Amino acid sequence: MTPCGIICLKKAVSKHLLCHDAMNDYYANRINRCRPGHGASCALCCGSHNYAVAPQEIGELFSGRCRGGAAGPALHQDVACAEKLFHDAIQCSHVGMDPSEPGMVCCLLYGEDDRGGDVESFFNGTCKNFYCPAWDDLTDRQVLFAARLMGDWYYYSLLINDNAEVHDLCASYDRPEDVPAEELVSLKERLAERLMEEDGK
């Protein structure tokens, strides 16, 4: 079965969209799926995994981007800044890692006071139209379980977008620390394989 995270990566999930103000109200006081803490972060819907290179190389690319313009101009989602894994999916040039939070992916435009007209149009017209099913499909406990288990940007993103894996883990183990090391290795392999299986589809 195709993980919902791959569907998110390849398409904007428009049927679940809420207006921005209503979404802020609805999700107030819930764990942020993009930034849950414990060293975990996610930008899958922005194309963080849409690079035809190893995770370490993607991380190095993100580390080289910083706030204040180094990320480059706002590009249309069809314009790639590197070779894509999925040709019809977004690869946002503004996903990066702030030096103040090494290892955490983020939007380098978010929170900027003066984004300029073109960038503001990109932000409002593209970024706000993405929606993560993990907000509805996973509980806060499940999100925190995944965050504590993975504690990174690459595998955490894949895990929270694979509902079946998260549900099975939380049903089988009370705490992330209870997951055997060999099971964690196997889990990461499965998640990576599922991502690669969708290449070119």
Rosetta constraint file for C-alpha pairs under 8 A:
AtomPair CA 2 CA 6 HARMONIC 6.88 0.50
AtomPair CA 2 CA 7 HARMONIC 7.47 0.50
AtomPair CA 2 CA 194 HARMONIC 7.88 0.50
AtomPair CA 3 CA 7 HARMONIC 6.89 0.50
AtomPair CA 3 CA 161 HARMONIC 6.58 0.50
AtomPair CA 3 CA 162 HARMONIC 5.07 0.50
AtomPair CA 3 CA 163 HARMONIC 7.49 0.50
AtomPair CA 3 CA 194 HARMONIC 7.71 0.50
AtomPair CA 4 CA 8 HARMONIC 6.25 0.50
AtomPair CA 4 CA 133 HARMONIC 7.63 0.50
AtomPair CA 4 CA 161 HARMONIC 5.59 0.50
AtomPair CA 4 CA 162 HARMONIC 6.00 0.50
AtomPair CA 4 CA 163 HARMONIC 7.43 0.50
AtomPair CA 5 CA 9 HARMONIC 6.19 0.50
AtomPair CA 5 CA 44 HARMONIC 7.49 0.50
AtomPair CA 5 CA 158 HARMONIC 6.59 0.50
AtomPair CA 5 CA 160 HARMONIC 7.72 0.50
AtomPair CA 5 CA 161 HARMONIC 4.08 0.50
AtomPair CA 5 CA 162 HARMONIC 6.15 0.50
AtomPair CA 6 CA 10 HARMONIC 6.17 0.50
AtomPair CA 6 CA 161 HARMONIC 7.66 0.50
AtomPair CA 6 CA 195 HARMONIC 6.90 0.50
AtomPair CA 6 CA 198 HARMONIC 7.50 0.50
AtomPair CA 7 CA 11 HARMONIC 5.90 0.50
AtomPair CA 7 CA 13 HARMONIC 7.97 0.50
AtomPair CA 8 CA 12 HARMONIC 6.11 0.50
AtomPair CA 8 CA 13 HARMONIC 6.22 0.50
AtomPair CA 8 CA 44 HARMONIC 7.62 0.50
AtomPair CA 8 CA 45 HARMONIC 5.78 0.50
AtomPair CA 8 CA 132 HARMONIC 7.23 0.50
AtomPair CA 9 CA 44 HARMONIC 6.22 0.50
AtomPair CA 9 CA 45 HARMONIC 5.15 0.50
AtomPair CA 9 CA 46 HARMONIC 7.43 0.50
AtomPair CA 9 CA 47 HARMONIC 6.26 0.50
AtomPair CA 9 CA 50 HARMONIC 7.90 0.50
AtomPair CA 9 CA 89 HARMONIC 6.25 0.50
AtomPair CA 9 CA 90 HARMONIC 7.32 0.50
AtomPair CA 10 CA 86 HARMONIC 7.14 0.50
AtomPair CA 10 CA 88 HARMONIC 6.53 0.50
AtomPair CA 10 CA 89 HARMONIC 4.64 0.50
AtomPair CA 10 CA 90 HARMONIC 7.38 0.50
AtomPair CA 11 CA 89 HARMONIC 6.64 0.50
AtomPair CA 12 CA 45 HARMONIC 7.82 0.50
AtomPair CA 12 CA 129 HARMONIC 6.99 0.50
AtomPair CA 12 CA 130 HARMONIC 5.56 0.50
AtomPair CA 12 CA 131 HARMONIC 7.38 0.50
AtomPair CA 13 CA 17 HARMONIC 7.28 0.50
AtomPair CA 13 CA 129 HARMONIC 7.90 0.50
AtomPair CA 13 CA 130 HARMONIC 6.22 0.50
AtomPair CA 13 CA 131 HARMONIC 5.97 0.50
AtomPair CA 13 CA 132 HARMONIC 7.71 0.50
AtomPair CA 14 CA 129 HARMONIC 6.95 0.50
AtomPair CA 14 CA 130 HARMONIC 7.21 0.50
AtomPair CA 14 CA 131 HARMONIC 7.46 0.50
AtomPair CA 16 CA 131 HARMONIC 6.76 0.50
AtomPair CA 16 CA 133 HARMONIC 7.98 0.50
AtomPair CA 17 CA 129 HARMONIC 6.78 0.50
AtomPair CA 17 CA 130 HARMONIC 7.42 0.50
AtomPair CA 17 CA 131 HARMONIC 6.29 0.50
AtomPair CA 18 CA 22 HARMONIC 6.45 0.50
AtomPair CA 18 CA 23 HARMONIC 5.67 0.50
AtomPair CA 19 CA 23 HARMONIC 6.06 0.50
AtomPair CA 20 CA 24 HARMONIC 6.24 0.50
AtomPair CA 20 CA 128 HARMONIC 7.36 0.50
AtomPair CA 21 CA 25 HARMONIC 6.39 0.50
AtomPair CA 22 CA 26 HARMONIC 6.02 0.50
AtomPair CA 23 CA 27 HARMONIC 6.07 0.50
AtomPair CA 24 CA 28 HARMONIC 5.95 0.50
AtomPair CA 30 CA 140 HARMONIC 6.84 0.50
AtomPair CA 31 CA 35 HARMONIC 7.94 0.50
AtomPair CA 31 CA 36 HARMONIC 5.86 0.50
AtomPair CA 31 CA 140 HARMONIC 5.74 0.50
AtomPair CA 31 CA 143 HARMONIC 7.58 0.50
AtomPair CA 31 CA 144 HARMONIC 7.88 0.50
AtomPair CA 32 CA 36 HARMONIC 5.17 0.50
AtomPair CA 33 CA 41 HARMONIC 7.74 0.50
AtomPair CA 33 CA 42 HARMONIC 7.31 0.50
AtomPair CA 33 CA 134 HARMONIC 6.99 0.50
AtomPair CA 33 CA 135 HARMONIC 6.81 0.50
AtomPair CA 33 CA 143 HARMONIC 6.77 0.50
AtomPair CA 34 CA 41 HARMONIC 5.23 0.50
AtomPair CA 34 CA 42 HARMONIC 4.63 0.50
AtomPair CA 34 CA 43 HARMONIC 6.67 0.50
AtomPair CA 35 CA 40 HARMONIC 6.52 0.50
AtomPair CA 35 CA 41 HARMONIC 4.83 0.50
AtomPair CA 35 CA 42 HARMONIC 6.78 0.50
AtomPair CA 36 CA 40 HARMONIC 6.35 0.50
AtomPair CA 36 CA 41 HARMONIC 6.72 0.50
AtomPair CA 36 CA 143 HARMONIC 7.35 0.50
AtomPair CA 36 CA 144 HARMONIC 6.61 0.50
AtomPair CA 36 CA 147 HARMONIC 6.56 0.50
AtomPair CA 37 CA 41 HARMONIC 7.40 0.50
AtomPair CA 37 CA 144 HARMONIC 7.97 0.50
AtomPair CA 37 CA 147 HARMONIC 6.92 0.50
AtomPair CA 38 CA 147 HARMONIC 6.01 0.50
AtomPair CA 38 CA 148 HARMONIC 5.61 0.50
AtomPair CA 38 CA 151 HARMONIC 5.58 0.50
AtomPair CA 39 CA 103 HARMONIC 7.46 0.50
AtomPair CA 39 CA 104 HARMONIC 6.81 0.50
AtomPair CA 39 CA 147 HARMONIC 7.31 0.50
AtomPair CA 39 CA 148 HARMONIC 7.86 0.50
AtomPair CA 39 CA 151 HARMONIC 4.59 0.50
AtomPair CA 39 CA 152 HARMONIC 5.49 0.50
AtomPair CA 39 CA 153 HARMONIC 7.79 0.50
AtomPair CA 40 CA 104 HARMONIC 6.79 0.50
AtomPair CA 40 CA 147 HARMONIC 5.24 0.50
AtomPair CA 40 CA 148 HARMONIC 7.55 0.50
AtomPair CA 40 CA 150 HARMONIC 6.96 0.50
AtomPair CA 40 CA 151 HARMONIC 4.47 0.50
AtomPair CA 40 CA 152 HARMONIC 4.36 0.50
AtomPair CA 40 CA 153 HARMONIC 5.37 0.50
AtomPair CA 40 CA 156 HARMONIC 6.25 0.50
AtomPair CA 41 CA 104 HARMONIC 5.68 0.50
AtomPair CA 41 CA 105 HARMONIC 5.93 0.50
AtomPair CA 41 CA 106 HARMONIC 7.68 0.50
AtomPair CA 41 CA 147 HARMONIC 7.93 0.50
AtomPair CA 41 CA 152 HARMONIC 6.39 0.50
AtomPair CA 41 CA 153 HARMONIC 4.72 0.50
AtomPair CA 41 CA 156 HARMONIC 6.96 0.50
AtomPair CA 41 CA 157 HARMONIC 6.95 0.50
AtomPair CA 42 CA 48 HARMONIC 7.95 0.50
AtomPair CA 42 CA 105 HARMONIC 6.52 0.50
AtomPair CA 42 CA 106 HARMONIC 7.73 0.50
AtomPair CA 42 CA 153 HARMONIC 5.56 0.50
AtomPair CA 42 CA 154 HARMONIC 7.57 0.50
AtomPair CA 42 CA 156 HARMONIC 7.00 0.50
AtomPair CA 42 CA 157 HARMONIC 4.92 0.50
AtomPair CA 43 CA 47 HARMONIC 6.71 0.50
AtomPair CA 43 CA 48 HARMONIC 5.45 0.50
AtomPair CA 43 CA 95 HARMONIC 7.31 0.50
AtomPair CA 43 CA 105 HARMONIC 6.64 0.50
AtomPair CA 43 CA 106 HARMONIC 6.86 0.50
AtomPair CA 43 CA 107 HARMONIC 7.99 0.50
AtomPair CA 43 CA 153 HARMONIC 7.98 0.50
AtomPair CA 43 CA 157 HARMONIC 7.20 0.50
AtomPair CA 44 CA 48 HARMONIC 5.04 0.50
AtomPair CA 44 CA 49 HARMONIC 6.24 0.50
AtomPair CA 44 CA 157 HARMONIC 6.18 0.50
AtomPair CA 44 CA 158 HARMONIC 7.81 0.50
AtomPair CA 45 CA 90 HARMONIC 7.88 0.50
AtomPair CA 45 CA 130 HARMONIC 6.71 0.50
AtomPair CA 45 CA 131 HARMONIC 7.77 0.50
AtomPair CA 45 CA 132 HARMONIC 7.39 0.50
AtomPair CA 46 CA 90 HARMONIC 6.25 0.50
AtomPair CA 46 CA 91 HARMONIC 6.28 0.50
AtomPair CA 46 CA 92 HARMONIC 5.67 0.50
AtomPair CA 46 CA 95 HARMONIC 7.19 0.50
AtomPair CA 46 CA 127 HARMONIC 7.73 0.50
AtomPair CA 47 CA 89 HARMONIC 7.11 0.50
AtomPair CA 47 CA 90 HARMONIC 5.22 0.50
AtomPair CA 47 CA 91 HARMONIC 4.41 0.50
AtomPair CA 47 CA 92 HARMONIC 6.04 0.50
AtomPair CA 48 CA 91 HARMONIC 6.84 0.50
AtomPair CA 48 CA 92 HARMONIC 7.63 0.50
AtomPair CA 48 CA 95 HARMONIC 6.84 0.50
AtomPair CA 49 CA 55 HARMONIC 7.91 0.50
AtomPair CA 49 CA 58 HARMONIC 7.85 0.50
AtomPair CA 49 CA 85 HARMONIC 7.85 0.50
AtomPair CA 49 CA 154 HARMONIC 7.53 0.50
AtomPair CA 50 CA 84 HARMONIC 5.40 0.50
AtomPair CA 50 CA 85 HARMONIC 4.97 0.50
AtomPair CA 50 CA 86 HARMONIC 6.06 0.50
AtomPair CA 50 CA 89 HARMONIC 7.43 0.50
AtomPair CA 50 CA 90 HARMONIC 7.38 0.50
AtomPair CA 50 CA 91 HARMONIC 5.98 0.50
AtomPair CA 51 CA 58 HARMONIC 6.99 0.50
AtomPair CA 51 CA 82 HARMONIC 6.75 0.50
AtomPair CA 51 CA 83 HARMONIC 5.88 0.50
AtomPair CA 51 CA 84 HARMONIC 4.65 0.50
AtomPair CA 51 CA 85 HARMONIC 5.05 0.50
AtomPair CA 51 CA 86 HARMONIC 7.92 0.50
AtomPair CA 51 CA 91 HARMONIC 7.78 0.50
AtomPair CA 52 CA 83 HARMONIC 5.68 0.50
AtomPair CA 52 CA 84 HARMONIC 5.37 0.50
AtomPair CA 52 CA 85 HARMONIC 4.64 0.50
AtomPair CA 53 CA 57 HARMONIC 6.30 0.50
AtomPair CA 53 CA 58 HARMONIC 6.75 0.50
AtomPair CA 54 CA 58 HARMONIC 6.52 0.50
AtomPair CA 55 CA 59 HARMONIC 6.15 0.50
AtomPair CA 55 CA 154 HARMONIC 7.01 0.50
AtomPair CA 56 CA 60 HARMONIC 6.27 0.50
AtomPair CA 57 CA 61 HARMONIC 6.23 0.50
AtomPair CA 58 CA 62 HARMONIC 6.25 0.50
AtomPair CA 59 CA 63 HARMONIC 6.09 0.50
AtomPair CA 59 CA 103 HARMONIC 7.66 0.50
AtomPair CA 60 CA 64 HARMONIC 6.32 0.50
AtomPair CA 61 CA 65 HARMONIC 6.90 0.50
AtomPair CA 61 CA 96 HARMONIC 7.70 0.50
AtomPair CA 62 CA 95 HARMONIC 6.69 0.50
AtomPair CA 62 CA 96 HARMONIC 4.10 0.50
AtomPair CA 62 CA 97 HARMONIC 5.42 0.50
AtomPair CA 62 CA 105 HARMONIC 7.47 0.50
AtomPair CA 63 CA 96 HARMONIC 6.16 0.50
AtomPair CA 63 CA 97 HARMONIC 5.08 0.50
AtomPair CA 63 CA 98 HARMONIC 7.34 0.50
AtomPair CA 63 CA 99 HARMONIC 7.51 0.50
AtomPair CA 63 CA 102 HARMONIC 7.64 0.50
AtomPair CA 63 CA 103 HARMONIC 7.95 0.50
AtomPair CA 64 CA 96 HARMONIC 7.60 0.50
AtomPair CA 64 CA 97 HARMONIC 7.78 0.50
AtomPair CA 65 CA 70 HARMONIC 5.69 0.50
AtomPair CA 65 CA 71 HARMONIC 5.17 0.50
AtomPair CA 65 CA 94 HARMONIC 7.85 0.50
AtomPair CA 65 CA 95 HARMONIC 7.98 0.50
AtomPair CA 65 CA 96 HARMONIC 5.42 0.50
AtomPair CA 65 CA 97 HARMONIC 6.64 0.50
AtomPair CA 65 CA 98 HARMONIC 7.76 0.50
AtomPair CA 66 CA 70 HARMONIC 5.59 0.50
AtomPair CA 66 CA 71 HARMONIC 6.25 0.50
AtomPair CA 66 CA 96 HARMONIC 6.60 0.50
AtomPair CA 66 CA 97 HARMONIC 6.65 0.50
AtomPair CA 66 CA 98 HARMONIC 5.78 0.50
AtomPair CA 66 CA 99 HARMONIC 7.28 0.50
AtomPair CA 66 CA 108 HARMONIC 6.66 0.50
AtomPair CA 67 CA 71 HARMONIC 7.13 0.50
AtomPair CA 67 CA 98 HARMONIC 7.00 0.50
AtomPair CA 67 CA 108 HARMONIC 5.31 0.50
AtomPair CA 67 CA 109 HARMONIC 7.20 0.50
AtomPair CA 69 CA 73 HARMONIC 7.57 0.50
AtomPair CA 71 CA 93 HARMONIC 6.09 0.50
AtomPair CA 71 CA 94 HARMONIC 5.47 0.50
AtomPair CA 71 CA 96 HARMONIC 7.76 0.50
AtomPair CA 71 CA 108 HARMONIC 7.49 0.50
AtomPair CA 72 CA 93 HARMONIC 7.01 0.50
AtomPair CA 72 CA 94 HARMONIC 7.60 0.50
AtomPair CA 73 CA 93 HARMONIC 7.87 0.50
AtomPair CA 73 CA 119 HARMONIC 7.71 0.50
AtomPair CA 74 CA 93 HARMONIC 7.01 0.50
AtomPair CA 74 CA 94 HARMONIC 7.44 0.50
AtomPair CA 74 CA 118 HARMONIC 7.23 0.50
AtomPair CA 74 CA 119 HARMONIC 5.57 0.50
AtomPair CA 74 CA 122 HARMONIC 6.76 0.50
AtomPair CA 75 CA 79 HARMONIC 6.11 0.50
AtomPair CA 75 CA 80 HARMONIC 7.96 0.50
AtomPair CA 75 CA 92 HARMONIC 7.11 0.50
AtomPair CA 75 CA 93 HARMONIC 6.79 0.50
AtomPair CA 76 CA 122 HARMONIC 7.71 0.50
AtomPair CA 77 CA 89 HARMONIC 7.19 0.50
AtomPair CA 77 CA 90 HARMONIC 4.57 0.50
AtomPair CA 77 CA 91 HARMONIC 6.05 0.50
AtomPair CA 77 CA 92 HARMONIC 6.42 0.50
AtomPair CA 78 CA 88 HARMONIC 7.14 0.50
AtomPair CA 78 CA 89 HARMONIC 7.31 0.50
AtomPair CA 78 CA 90 HARMONIC 6.42 0.50
AtomPair CA 78 CA 91 HARMONIC 7.78 0.50
AtomPair CA 79 CA 91 HARMONIC 7.71 0.50
AtomPair CA 80 CA 84 HARMONIC 6.92 0.50
AtomPair CA 80 CA 91 HARMONIC 6.11 0.50
AtomPair CA 80 CA 92 HARMONIC 7.91 0.50
AtomPair CA 81 CA 91 HARMONIC 7.51 0.50
AtomPair CA 81 CA 93 HARMONIC 6.71 0.50
AtomPair CA 84 CA 91 HARMONIC 7.45 0.50
AtomPair CA 85 CA 199 HARMONIC 5.86 0.50
AtomPair CA 85 CA 200 HARMONIC 7.07 0.50
AtomPair CA 86 CA 198 HARMONIC 7.95 0.50
AtomPair CA 86 CA 199 HARMONIC 5.81 0.50
AtomPair CA 86 CA 200 HARMONIC 5.65 0.50
AtomPair CA 86 CA 201 HARMONIC 7.57 0.50
AtomPair CA 87 CA 200 HARMONIC 6.81 0.50
AtomPair CA 94 CA 107 HARMONIC 5.82 0.50
AtomPair CA 94 CA 108 HARMONIC 5.39 0.50
AtomPair CA 94 CA 109 HARMONIC 6.58 0.50
AtomPair CA 95 CA 105 HARMONIC 6.62 0.50
AtomPair CA 95 CA 106 HARMONIC 5.70 0.50
AtomPair CA 95 CA 107 HARMONIC 4.93 0.50
AtomPair CA 95 CA 108 HARMONIC 6.13 0.50
AtomPair CA 96 CA 105 HARMONIC 5.46 0.50
AtomPair CA 96 CA 106 HARMONIC 5.59 0.50
AtomPair CA 96 CA 107 HARMONIC 6.41 0.50
AtomPair CA 96 CA 108 HARMONIC 6.22 0.50
AtomPair CA 97 CA 101 HARMONIC 6.82 0.50
AtomPair CA 97 CA 102 HARMONIC 6.18 0.50
AtomPair CA 97 CA 103 HARMONIC 6.54 0.50
AtomPair CA 97 CA 104 HARMONIC 5.72 0.50
AtomPair CA 97 CA 105 HARMONIC 4.88 0.50
AtomPair CA 97 CA 106 HARMONIC 5.88 0.50
AtomPair CA 97 CA 108 HARMONIC 7.71 0.50
AtomPair CA 98 CA 102 HARMONIC 6.37 0.50
AtomPair CA 98 CA 104 HARMONIC 7.44 0.50
AtomPair CA 98 CA 105 HARMONIC 7.61 0.50
AtomPair CA 98 CA 106 HARMONIC 7.21 0.50
AtomPair CA 98 CA 108 HARMONIC 7.45 0.50
AtomPair CA 103 CA 152 HARMONIC 7.04 0.50
AtomPair CA 103 CA 153 HARMONIC 7.16 0.50
AtomPair CA 104 CA 152 HARMONIC 7.27 0.50
AtomPair CA 104 CA 153 HARMONIC 6.29 0.50
AtomPair CA 105 CA 153 HARMONIC 6.41 0.50
AtomPair CA 109 CA 115 HARMONIC 7.10 0.50
AtomPair CA 115 CA 119 HARMONIC 5.52 0.50
AtomPair CA 115 CA 120 HARMONIC 5.68 0.50
AtomPair CA 116 CA 120 HARMONIC 5.87 0.50
AtomPair CA 117 CA 121 HARMONIC 6.10 0.50
AtomPair CA 118 CA 122 HARMONIC 6.25 0.50
AtomPair CA 119 CA 123 HARMONIC 6.05 0.50
AtomPair CA 120 CA 124 HARMONIC 6.06 0.50
AtomPair CA 121 CA 125 HARMONIC 5.66 0.50
AtomPair CA 122 CA 126 HARMONIC 5.54 0.50
AtomPair CA 122 CA 127 HARMONIC 7.09 0.50
AtomPair CA 123 CA 127 HARMONIC 4.99 0.50
AtomPair CA 123 CA 128 HARMONIC 6.71 0.50
AtomPair CA 124 CA 128 HARMONIC 5.53 0.50
AtomPair CA 124 CA 129 HARMONIC 7.79 0.50
AtomPair CA 125 CA 129 HARMONIC 6.76 0.50
AtomPair CA 126 CA 130 HARMONIC 7.24 0.50
AtomPair CA 133 CA 137 HARMONIC 5.90 0.50
AtomPair CA 133 CA 161 HARMONIC 7.64 0.50
AtomPair CA 134 CA 138 HARMONIC 5.18 0.50
AtomPair CA 134 CA 160 HARMONIC 6.45 0.50
AtomPair CA 134 CA 161 HARMONIC 6.48 0.50
AtomPair CA 134 CA 163 HARMONIC 7.80 0.50
AtomPair CA 135 CA 139 HARMONIC 7.69 0.50
AtomPair CA 137 CA 163 HARMONIC 7.11 0.50
AtomPair CA 138 CA 142 HARMONIC 5.93 0.50
AtomPair CA 138 CA 143 HARMONIC 6.50 0.50
AtomPair CA 138 CA 160 HARMONIC 7.89 0.50
AtomPair CA 138 CA 163 HARMONIC 7.24 0.50
AtomPair CA 139 CA 143 HARMONIC 6.34 0.50
AtomPair CA 140 CA 144 HARMONIC 6.15 0.50
AtomPair CA 141 CA 145 HARMONIC 6.03 0.50
AtomPair CA 142 CA 146 HARMONIC 6.25 0.50
AtomPair CA 142 CA 166 HARMONIC 6.67 0.50
AtomPair CA 142 CA 167 HARMONIC 7.46 0.50
AtomPair CA 142 CA 170 HARMONIC 6.61 0.50
AtomPair CA 143 CA 147 HARMONIC 6.15 0.50
AtomPair CA 143 CA 160 HARMONIC 6.77 0.50
AtomPair CA 144 CA 148 HARMONIC 5.99 0.50
AtomPair CA 145 CA 149 HARMONIC 6.02 0.50
AtomPair CA 145 CA 170 HARMONIC 7.38 0.50
AtomPair CA 145 CA 175 HARMONIC 6.98 0.50
AtomPair CA 145 CA 176 HARMONIC 5.87 0.50
AtomPair CA 146 CA 150 HARMONIC 6.08 0.50
AtomPair CA 146 CA 151 HARMONIC 7.92 0.50
AtomPair CA 146 CA 156 HARMONIC 6.34 0.50
AtomPair CA 146 CA 159 HARMONIC 6.83 0.50
AtomPair CA 146 CA 160 HARMONIC 6.68 0.50
AtomPair CA 146 CA 166 HARMONIC 7.01 0.50
AtomPair CA 146 CA 176 HARMONIC 7.56 0.50
AtomPair CA 147 CA 151 HARMONIC 5.26 0.50
AtomPair CA 147 CA 152 HARMONIC 7.56 0.50
AtomPair CA 147 CA 156 HARMONIC 6.14 0.50
AtomPair CA 148 CA 176 HARMONIC 6.35 0.50
AtomPair CA 149 CA 176 HARMONIC 5.02 0.50
AtomPair CA 149 CA 177 HARMONIC 7.21 0.50
AtomPair CA 150 CA 155 HARMONIC 6.23 0.50
AtomPair CA 150 CA 156 HARMONIC 5.33 0.50
AtomPair CA 151 CA 156 HARMONIC 6.75 0.50
AtomPair CA 152 CA 156 HARMONIC 5.84 0.50
AtomPair CA 153 CA 157 HARMONIC 5.95 0.50
AtomPair CA 154 CA 158 HARMONIC 6.73 0.50
AtomPair CA 155 CA 159 HARMONIC 6.03 0.50
AtomPair CA 155 CA 188 HARMONIC 6.63 0.50
AtomPair CA 155 CA 191 HARMONIC 7.44 0.50
AtomPair CA 156 CA 160 HARMONIC 6.24 0.50
AtomPair CA 157 CA 161 HARMONIC 6.46 0.50
AtomPair CA 158 CA 162 HARMONIC 6.50 0.50
AtomPair CA 158 CA 191 HARMONIC 6.25 0.50
AtomPair CA 158 CA 192 HARMONIC 7.84 0.50
AtomPair CA 159 CA 163 HARMONIC 7.53 0.50
AtomPair CA 159 CA 165 HARMONIC 6.93 0.50
AtomPair CA 159 CA 166 HARMONIC 6.66 0.50
AtomPair CA 159 CA 191 HARMONIC 6.97 0.50
AtomPair CA 160 CA 166 HARMONIC 6.64 0.50
AtomPair CA 162 CA 166 HARMONIC 6.62 0.50
AtomPair CA 163 CA 167 HARMONIC 6.05 0.50
AtomPair CA 164 CA 168 HARMONIC 6.06 0.50
AtomPair CA 165 CA 169 HARMONIC 6.11 0.50
AtomPair CA 166 CA 170 HARMONIC 6.16 0.50
AtomPair CA 167 CA 171 HARMONIC 6.07 0.50
AtomPair CA 168 CA 172 HARMONIC 6.09 0.50
AtomPair CA 169 CA 173 HARMONIC 5.92 0.50
AtomPair CA 170 CA 174 HARMONIC 6.48 0.50
AtomPair CA 170 CA 175 HARMONIC 7.81 0.50
AtomPair CA 173 CA 178 HARMONIC 6.07 0.50
AtomPair CA 173 CA 179 HARMONIC 6.59 0.50
AtomPair CA 174 CA 178 HARMONIC 6.99 0.50
AtomPair CA 175 CA 179 HARMONIC 7.45 0.50
AtomPair CA 179 CA 183 HARMONIC 6.56 0.50
AtomPair CA 179 CA 184 HARMONIC 6.67 0.50
AtomPair CA 180 CA 184 HARMONIC 6.40 0.50
AtomPair CA 181 CA 185 HARMONIC 6.36 0.50
AtomPair CA 182 CA 186 HARMONIC 6.20 0.50
AtomPair CA 183 CA 187 HARMONIC 5.99 0.50
AtomPair CA 184 CA 188 HARMONIC 6.27 0.50
AtomPair CA 185 CA 189 HARMONIC 6.34 0.50
AtomPair CA 186 CA 190 HARMONIC 6.24 0.50
AtomPair CA 187 CA 191 HARMONIC 6.22 0.50
AtomPair CA 188 CA 192 HARMONIC 6.16 0.50
AtomPair CA 189 CA 193 HARMONIC 6.03 0.50
AtomPair CA 190 CA 194 HARMONIC 6.17 0.50
AtomPair CA 191 CA 195 HARMONIC 6.41 0.50
AtomPair CA 192 CA 196 HARMONIC 6.29 0.50
AtomPair CA 193 CA 197 HARMONIC 5.98 0.50
AtomPair CA 194 CA 198 HARMONIC 6.67 0.50
AtomPair CA 195 CA 199 HARMONIC 7.12 0.50
